[in-house]
Amino acid sequence: MLNVLLIEDSPDDAELLSRELKRAGLEFTSRRVDEVAHLEAALKEAHWDLVLADHSGPHIDSTQALSIVRASDVDVPFIIVSGTISEETAIEAMKAGASDYLTKGRLARLAPVIERELRQAEERRSRRRLEAEGREREQRAALELALAYDATLEGWARALELRDSETEGHSRRVATLTDQLALALGVPDEARVHIHRGALLHDIGKMAVPDGILLKPGSLNEDEWKILRQHPAHAVELLGPIEYLKPALDIPAYHHERWDGTGYPNGLKGENIPLAARIFAVADVWDALVHARPYRKAWSVTEVTRHVESLSGTHLDPTIVEMFLKLVRGGKIDAGDGADAVPATLLVVDDTASNLDLIKRWLERDGYTVLAASSGREALALIEKSLPDLVVVDVMMPAPNGLQICDRIKSNPRTAHLPVVLLTGAAIPRETRAITHADCILDKPAAPATLKAVVRRLLAAREAVQ
């Protein structure tokens, strides 16, 4: 059964078209619209297999109608049926996306044209389904690999902390702190992914340092210091051959360089030190001092603040110190008092069960509470009931799809403030991207770590305006 949308101001002409469809043996239901608002409502309220449009009407013409239909991201045959259209105008309409045109005096051609266009539309849908399935498989593979990567990196960091119990929890804490500071400094999402990995593995080179030096209870002699100071080079040797970790090397390789050039291993000075390492250095000093070690008590926030200020311009980049202390004083980062931040609640929407489960697990690793919905209707009901802090939604789903969910969220005063991330395996037209109110659109296969970085950025931005 075909659903046919008739854009026609004349009821008699609409009846004529319906009669022709019946004569051709087509089973269909139809709806006639003759105004812009009625057309927009019809596109939102139902799925259409075919659009037949008069060229000229008192309230809407075929050019307007075609623009509205194509902007709605509906791939449906659009056939102009008119007694007034010129061949030149018809050709322009075809260039703009109309499927075909014919005059009302030649309706015998209507059924063959419809059959051809419906067949071609089904072929396009089949191709898109195959392409979408391929992208879904790629996305699942990316998520599964990312989960394995994360577990591996955290395992390496944990192994080092088990060897040197004095720093237990430091790597994970300082990685989070470094990411928060990088975010505040405007570092792009993709770069923050590598910064987070580098911070997590900043001391991985110490795996090559002998226990007698690393775990020595007393002071190190000059020769032992020389060996210890080789750990940035060991980190490069260890991580350099791993392709996906090469962009994360700046912190393991340069985190002991100092702003005034007195650091090691290369004595780099000022902005010659990679930005990631300069950001990390501030976070590293802070975390090391606000947490207790077996040989000393934790410093107070006031003491650490004064100490970090004293290192500005010598050990540490003064611009980064200024931003970091601004965040601390504004309560925008953990001041080290042990208080747990209230975890954010995220809603993930995807009609592919395996992807939904993987994204949920991936985000839960960062401590988020993650709600899951496998359809647009379920998602809208959860939003109404639970009001999450952020929504991640797949675009390609049965109606309401991701674009429609986003539109409903942003048009509702109660939910308009919610950040929305769209994940899409389809080519969203540039015009559609321009008018959507989504806060971020990630094309599949989206890098999972980038998704996490985007989520952290949007949650931080929302918190900043509250």
C-alpha positions as CSV (number, residue, x, y, z in Angstrom):
1,M,0.0,0.0,0.0
2,L,1.5,3.3,-1.1
3,N,1.2,6.5,0.9
4,V,0.8,9.3,-1.7
5,L,1.1,13.0,-0.8
6,L,-0.7,15.2,-3.3
7,I,0.4,18.9,-3.3
8,E,-2.6,20.3,-5.2
9,D,-4.9,23.2,-4.7
10,S,-7.7,21.8,-6.8
11,P,-9.8,18.9,-5.4
12,D,-10.9,18.0,-8.9
13,D,-7.4,17.7,-10.2
14,A,-6.5,15.7,-7.1
15,E,-9.4,13.3,-7.8
16,L,-8.2,13.1,-11.4
17,L,-4.7,11.9,-10.2
18,S,-6.3,9.4,-7.8
19,R,-8.4,8.0,-10.6
20,E,-5.3,7.5,-12.8
21,L,-3.5,5.7,-10.0
22,K,-6.5,3.4,-9.5
23,R,-6.7,2.7,-13.2
24,A,-3.1,1.6,-13.2
25,G,-3.9,-0.9,-10.5
26,L,-2.0,0.8,-7.7
27,E,-3.2,0.3,-4.1
28,F,-2.7,3.6,-2.2
29,T,-3.9,6.0,0.4
30,S,-3.5,9.7,-0.2
31,R,-3.6,13.1,1.5
32,R,-4.0,16.4,-0.2
33,V,-2.2,19.6,1.0
34,D,-2.2,23.1,-0.6
35,E,-0.2,25.2,1.9
36,V,3.3,25.3,3.2
37,A,2.3,24.7,6.8
38,H,0.1,21.7,5.8
39,L,3.0,20.2,3.8
40,E,5.5,20.6,6.7
41,A,3.0,19.0,9.1
42,A,2.3,16.1,6.7
43,L,6.1,15.4,6.4
44,K,6.4,15.2,10.2
45,E,3.3,13.2,10.8
46,A,3.7,10.3,8.3
47,H,6.0,8.4,6.0
48,W,5.4,9.0,2.3
49,D,6.3,6.8,-0.6
50,L,5.4,9.3,-3.4
51,V,4.9,13.0,-3.8
52,L,2.8,14.3,-6.7
53,A,3.0,18.1,-6.9
54,D,1.2,20.7,-9.0
55,H,3.6,23.3,-10.4
56,S,1.7,26.4,-9.5
57,G,-0.8,27.1,-6.7
58,P,-2.1,30.2,-4.9
59,H,-0.3,29.2,-1.7
60,I,2.6,26.9,-2.7
61,D,4.4,26.0,-6.0
62,S,6.5,23.0,-6.9
63,T,9.8,24.9,-6.3
64,Q,8.8,25.7,-2.7
65,A,7.4,22.2,-2.1
66,L,10.5,20.5,-3.5
67,S,12.8,22.6,-1.3
68,I,10.7,21.7,1.8
69,V,10.6,18.0,1.0
70,R,14.3,17.7,0.3
71,A,15.2,19.8,3.4
72,S,13.2,17.3,5.5
73,D,15.8,14.6,4.6
74,V,13.1,12.5,3.0
75,D,14.2,10.5,0.0
76,V,10.9,10.1,-1.8
77,P,10.1,10.3,-5.5
78,F,8.9,13.9,-6.3
79,I,7.0,14.1,-9.5
80,I,5.6,17.4,-10.9
81,V,2.2,17.1,-12.6
82,S,1.1,20.4,-14.1
83,G,-0.5,22.0,-17.1
84,T,1.4,25.2,-16.8
85,I,5.1,24.2,-16.4
86,S,7.5,25.1,-19.2
87,E,10.2,22.7,-20.3
88,E,12.9,25.1,-19.1
89,T,11.4,25.4,-15.6
90,A,10.9,21.6,-15.5
91,I,14.6,21.0,-16.3
92,E,15.6,23.4,-13.5
93,A,13.3,21.5,-11.1
94,M,15.0,18.2,-12.1
95,K,18.4,19.8,-11.4
96,A,17.1,20.8,-8.0
97,G,16.0,17.2,-7.2
98,A,12.6,16.6,-8.8
99,S,12.3,13.0,-10.1
100,D,10.3,13.8,-13.2
101,Y,7.6,16.0,-14.6
102,L,4.6,15.5,-17.0
103,T,1.6,17.6,-18.1
104,K,-1.9,16.9,-16.9
105,G,-2.8,16.3,-20.5
106,R,-0.5,13.2,-20.7
107,L,-1.5,11.3,-17.5
108,A,-1.1,8.0,-19.4
109,R,2.6,8.3,-18.6
110,L,2.0,8.7,-14.9
111,A,1.9,5.0,-13.9
112,P,5.1,4.0,-15.8
113,V,7.0,7.0,-14.3
114,I,5.8,6.2,-10.8
115,E,6.8,2.5,-11.2
116,R,10.3,3.5,-12.4
117,E,10.8,6.1,-9.7
118,L,9.6,3.7,-6.9
119,R,12.0,1.0,-8.2
120,Q,14.9,3.4,-8.2
121,A,14.0,4.7,-4.8
122,E,14.0,1.1,-3.4
123,E,17.4,0.5,-5.1
124,R,18.8,3.6,-3.3
125,R,17.4,2.5,0.0
126,S,19.0,-0.9,-0.5
127,R,22.3,0.6,-1.2
128,R,22.0,2.9,1.8
129,R,21.1,-0.1,4.0
130,L,24.2,-2.0,2.9
131,E,26.4,1.1,3.5
132,A,24.8,1.8,6.9
133,E,25.3,-1.9,7.9
134,G,28.9,-1.6,6.9
135,R,29.4,1.6,9.0
136,E,27.6,0.0,11.9
137,R,30.0,-2.9,11.8
138,E,32.9,-0.5,11.6
139,Q,31.5,1.4,14.6
140,R,31.1,-1.8,16.6
141,A,34.7,-2.8,15.8
142,A,35.9,0.7,16.8
143,L,34.1,0.5,20.1
144,E,35.3,-3.0,20.9
145,L,38.9,-2.0,20.0
146,A,38.6,1.2,22.1
147,L,37.4,-0.8,25.1
148,A,40.4,-3.2,24.7
149,Y,42.8,-0.2,24.3
150,D,41.5,1.5,27.4
151,A,41.7,-1.6,29.5
152,T,45.3,-2.1,28.2
153,L,46.4,1.5,29.0
154,E,44.8,1.4,32.4
155,G,46.4,-2.0,33.0
156,W,49.8,-0.6,32.2
157,A,49.3,2.4,34.5
158,R,48.0,0.2,37.2
159,A,51.0,-2.2,36.9
160,L,53.4,0.7,37.4
161,E,51.4,1.9,40.5
162,L,51.4,-1.7,41.9
163,R,55.2,-1.6,41.6
164,D,55.4,1.9,43.2
165,S,52.6,1.9,45.7
166,E,53.4,5.4,46.8
167,T,51.7,6.8,43.7
168,E,48.5,4.6,43.7
169,G,45.7,6.3,41.8
170,H,47.9,9.2,40.7
171,S,48.0,8.3,37.0
172,R,44.2,8.2,36.6
173,R,43.6,11.3,38.7
174,V,46.2,13.4,36.9
175,A,44.9,12.2,33.5
176,T,41.4,13.5,34.4
177,L,42.9,16.8,35.8
178,T,45.0,17.3,32.7
179,D,42.0,16.8,30.5
180,Q,39.9,19.3,32.5
181,L,42.7,21.9,32.2
182,A,43.2,21.2,28.5
183,L,39.4,21.7,28.0
184,A,39.4,25.0,29.8
185,L,42.3,26.2,27.6
186,G,40.3,25.4,24.4
187,V,42.3,22.4,23.3
188,P,40.3,20.6,20.5
189,D,38.5,17.3,21.3
190,E,40.8,15.2,19.1
191,A,44.0,16.6,20.7
192,R,42.5,16.0,24.2
193,V,42.1,12.3,23.4
194,H,45.9,12.0,23.0
195,I,46.6,14.3,26.0
196,H,44.5,12.0,28.2
197,R,46.3,8.9,27.0
198,G,49.7,10.5,27.4
199,A,48.9,11.7,31.0
200,L,47.7,8.2,31.9
201,L,51.0,6.8,30.7
202,H,53.3,9.7,31.7
203,D,55.6,7.5,33.9
204,I,55.5,4.3,31.9
205,G,59.2,4.7,31.2
206,K,59.9,3.9,34.9
207,M,59.1,0.3,34.1
208,A,62.7,0.2,32.8
209,V,64.2,1.7,36.0
210,P,65.7,-0.9,38.4
211,D,63.8,-1.5,41.6
212,G,66.9,-0.6,43.6
213,I,66.6,2.9,42.3
214,L,62.8,3.4,41.9
215,L,62.0,2.0,45.3
216,K,65.1,3.2,47.2
217,P,63.9,4.7,50.6
218,G,66.7,7.2,50.8
219,S,68.2,9.9,48.5
220,L,69.6,8.9,45.2
221,N,73.2,9.5,44.3
222,E,74.3,11.2,41.1
223,D,74.6,8.0,39.1
224,E,71.2,6.8,40.2
225,W,69.7,10.1,39.2
226,K,71.1,9.7,35.8
227,I,69.4,6.4,35.4
228,L,66.1,7.6,36.8
229,R,66.2,10.6,34.4
230,Q,66.3,8.2,31.4
231,H,62.7,7.2,32.0
232,P,61.3,9.7,29.4
233,A,63.5,8.1,26.8
234,H,62.4,4.7,27.9
235,A,58.8,5.8,27.4
236,V,59.5,6.8,23.8
237,E,61.2,3.4,23.2
238,L,58.3,1.6,24.7
239,L,55.4,3.6,23.1
240,G,56.9,4.8,19.9
241,P,56.4,1.6,17.9
242,I,52.7,1.6,18.8
243,E,51.0,3.6,16.0
244,Y,47.9,4.8,17.9
245,L,50.1,6.0,20.8
246,K,52.5,8.1,18.8
247,P,50.4,11.3,19.1
248,A,50.3,10.8,22.9
249,L,54.1,10.8,23.4
250,D,54.5,14.5,24.2
251,I,53.7,14.0,27.9
252,P,55.7,10.8,28.6
253,A,58.7,12.3,26.7
254,Y,58.7,15.9,27.9
255,H,56.8,16.0,31.3
256,H,60.0,16.8,33.2
257,E,61.0,19.8,31.0
258,R,60.7,23.2,32.8
259,W,59.5,26.6,31.6
260,D,62.9,28.2,32.4
261,G,64.9,25.4,30.6
262,T,66.3,23.7,33.7
263,G,64.3,20.5,33.2
264,Y,65.3,17.2,31.6
265,P,66.0,15.3,29.3
266,N,66.4,18.0,26.7
267,G,66.5,21.3,28.6
268,L,63.6,22.7,26.5
269,K,62.5,26.2,27.4
270,G,59.2,28.1,27.2
271,E,56.9,27.3,24.3
272,N,59.5,24.9,22.8
273,I,58.0,22.5,25.4
274,P,55.0,20.8,23.8
275,L,51.7,22.3,25.1
276,A,50.5,18.9,26.3
277,A,53.5,18.5,28.6
278,R,53.1,22.1,29.9
279,I,49.5,21.5,30.8
280,F,50.3,18.1,32.4
281,A,53.2,19.6,34.5
282,V,50.7,21.9,36.4
283,A,48.2,19.1,37.0
284,D,51.0,16.8,38.1
285,V,52.4,19.2,40.7
286,W,48.9,19.8,42.1
287,D,47.9,16.2,42.4
288,A,51.2,15.1,43.8
289,L,50.9,17.5,46.7
290,V,47.2,17.5,47.6
291,H,47.3,13.7,48.1
292,A,49.2,12.1,51.0
293,R,52.3,9.9,50.4
294,P,53.7,7.4,52.9
295,Y,56.5,9.8,53.8
296,R,54.4,13.0,54.2
297,K,50.9,14.3,54.8
298,A,48.8,15.9,52.1
299,W,49.3,19.6,51.7
300,S,46.3,21.9,52.2
301,V,44.7,23.5,49.2
302,T,46.1,26.9,50.3
303,E,49.6,25.6,50.6
304,V,49.5,23.9,47.2
305,T,48.0,27.0,45.6
306,R,50.9,29.2,47.0
307,H,53.4,26.6,45.8
308,V,52.0,26.4,42.3
309,E,52.0,30.2,42.1
310,S,55.7,30.2,43.2
311,L,56.6,27.9,40.3
312,S,54.9,30.1,37.7
313,G,57.5,31.4,35.2
314,T,60.2,29.0,36.5
315,H,59.1,25.4,36.4
316,L,55.6,26.1,35.0
317,D,54.0,28.0,32.1
318,P,52.5,31.1,33.8
319,T,49.5,31.3,31.4
320,I,48.5,27.7,32.3
321,V,49.1,28.3,36.0
322,E,46.8,31.3,35.8
323,M,44.0,29.3,34.1
324,F,44.4,26.4,36.5
325,L,44.2,28.4,39.7
326,K,41.2,30.3,38.2
327,L,39.5,26.9,37.8
328,V,40.4,25.8,41.4
329,R,39.2,29.1,42.9
330,G,36.0,28.8,40.9
331,G,35.3,25.3,42.1
332,K,35.4,24.0,38.5
333,I,37.9,21.2,39.2
334,D,38.4,18.8,42.2
335,A,40.4,20.8,44.7
336,G,41.7,17.6,46.3
337,D,39.4,17.5,49.3
338,G,38.2,14.0,48.4
339,A,34.6,15.1,47.7
340,D,33.0,13.2,44.8
341,A,31.4,15.2,42.1
342,V,27.8,14.4,41.3
343,P,28.0,12.1,38.3
344,A,26.2,13.1,35.1
345,T,23.4,11.1,33.6
346,L,23.6,10.4,29.9
347,L,20.9,9.0,27.6
348,V,22.2,6.9,24.6
349,V,19.7,6.1,21.8
350,D,20.4,3.5,19.1
351,D,18.2,0.9,17.5
352,T,21.2,-1.5,17.0
353,A,21.4,-3.4,20.3
354,S,25.1,-4.3,20.0
355,N,26.1,-0.6,19.4
356,L,23.8,0.6,22.2
357,D,25.4,-1.8,24.7
358,L,29.0,-1.0,23.6
359,I,28.5,2.8,23.8
360,K,26.8,2.4,27.2
361,R,29.7,0.4,28.6
362,W,32.2,2.8,27.0
363,L,30.7,5.8,28.7
364,E,30.1,4.0,32.0
365,R,33.8,3.5,32.3
366,D,34.1,7.3,33.0
367,G,31.7,7.1,35.9
368,Y,28.6,8.3,34.1
369,T,25.1,6.9,34.8
370,V,23.9,5.8,31.3
371,L,20.3,5.3,30.4
372,A,19.6,3.4,27.1
373,A,16.8,3.6,24.6
374,S,16.4,1.5,21.4
375,S,13.8,3.7,19.7
376,G,12.9,7.3,19.4
377,R,9.6,6.9,21.3
378,E,11.4,5.2,24.2
379,A,14.0,8.0,24.2
380,L,11.4,10.8,24.3
381,A,9.6,9.0,27.2
382,L,12.9,8.6,29.1
383,I,13.7,12.3,28.6
384,E,10.3,13.3,29.9
385,K,10.6,11.0,32.9
386,S,14.3,11.3,33.9
387,L,15.7,14.5,32.2
388,P,19.3,13.4,31.6
389,D,22.2,15.8,31.4
390,L,23.1,15.0,27.8
391,V,21.8,12.9,24.9
392,V,23.8,10.8,22.4
393,V,21.5,9.7,19.6
394,D,21.9,7.7,16.4
395,V,20.4,9.5,13.4
396,M,19.3,6.5,11.3
397,M,16.4,5.0,13.1
398,P,12.7,4.4,12.4
399,A,10.7,7.6,13.0
400,P,11.2,9.6,15.1
401,N,14.8,9.4,14.0
402,G,17.8,11.2,15.5
403,L,17.2,14.5,13.7
404,Q,13.5,14.5,14.8
405,I,14.4,13.6,18.4
406,C,16.9,16.5,18.5
407,D,14.3,18.9,17.1
408,R,11.8,17.9,19.7
409,I,14.4,18.3,22.5
410,K,15.5,21.7,21.4
411,S,12.0,23.0,20.7
412,N,10.7,22.1,24.2
413,P,11.5,24.8,26.8
414,R,11.9,22.2,29.5
415,T,14.6,20.3,27.5
416,A,16.1,22.9,25.2
417,H,19.2,23.3,27.4
418,L,20.2,19.6,27.0
419,P,23.3,19.0,24.9
420,V,22.6,16.6,22.0
421,V,25.3,14.6,20.1
422,L,24.2,13.1,16.9
423,L,26.0,9.9,15.6
424,T,25.3,9.3,11.9
425,G,26.3,6.7,9.3
426,A,24.3,8.6,6.6
427,A,25.4,11.6,4.6
428,I,23.4,14.4,6.2
429,P,23.1,17.2,3.6
430,R,24.9,20.4,4.3
431,E,21.6,22.3,4.5
432,T,20.2,19.9,7.0
433,R,23.4,20.1,9.2
434,A,23.1,23.9,9.1
435,I,19.6,24.0,10.5
436,T,19.8,21.2,13.0
437,H,20.2,22.4,16.6
438,A,22.5,19.5,17.6
439,D,25.5,20.5,19.7
440,C,27.8,18.1,17.8
441,I,27.5,15.7,14.8
442,L,30.0,12.8,14.6
443,D,30.1,10.8,11.5
444,K,30.4,7.0,11.9
445,P,32.6,5.3,12.5
446,A,33.2,7.9,15.2
447,A,36.4,7.5,17.3
448,P,35.0,6.4,20.7
449,A,37.6,8.4,22.5
450,T,36.5,11.5,20.6
451,L,32.9,10.8,21.7
452,K,34.1,10.8,25.3
453,A,36.0,14.1,24.8
454,V,33.0,15.7,23.2
455,V,30.8,14.6,26.1
456,R,33.2,16.1,28.6
457,R,33.4,19.3,26.7
458,L,29.6,19.7,26.4
459,L,29.0,18.9,30.0
460,A,31.6,21.3,31.1
461,A,30.1,24.0,28.9
462,R,26.7,23.4,30.3
463,E,28.0,23.5,33.9
464,A,29.7,26.8,33.2
465,V,26.5,28.6,32.3
466,Q,24.5,27.2,35.2
